[in-house]
Amino acid sequence: MPKISDEHRAARQAQILDAAWRCFYRQGVQATTMEQIMAESGLSASAMYRYFAGKDDIIVAAISSSLSRLGQLLEPILEAPQQCSVPALVQQVTTAIESFTARPGYNLCRIALHGWSEAQRNERLRGLMRDFYAAFRDRLADRVRRWQTEGALDAAAAPQDVAQTLLSLILGFVVQSAIVHNADPAAHERGLLALCAPPPA
């Protein structure tokens, strides 16, 4: 059998994962079968199993790939040197998530809910998500410390407390996008500005 090049392997894996996302969107993660992923991808069983041992491996690879790409997308926002308010940062992050999750024929926000549910029974997936969100929360805490240094946030606030609240806001945006379907990054910014504004005299 000829050796598969890295480029060919990556292209086939991407083809399988994209097919899996479409199936997960229509049927849910648990209900989707390997046969459905094969049919969606257009690959034979022998070709499919050359790249993934089974559905659990596809699930972990799909979510790992998605989280990795999302993390790369959010990194410049968190590391931007210019001063940025809390509401503006939340708006930038949720806008990036909105753009990243909208795909032709499916949306990753809805699939994320299935993934969170799947993580309750899949230890590999739970560890993957736990590490990603814990690291993201730590990055948010670093940003909080910058706000405190810049005088934009109370220096007495615990950075991890603020980061935990920000993460809840961001994940709440994902939930609303998946279920309510009209979550708006600009509305998140306006809402935070209203909550942070001093009451009228």
Disulfide bonds with the S-S distance in Angstrom:
none
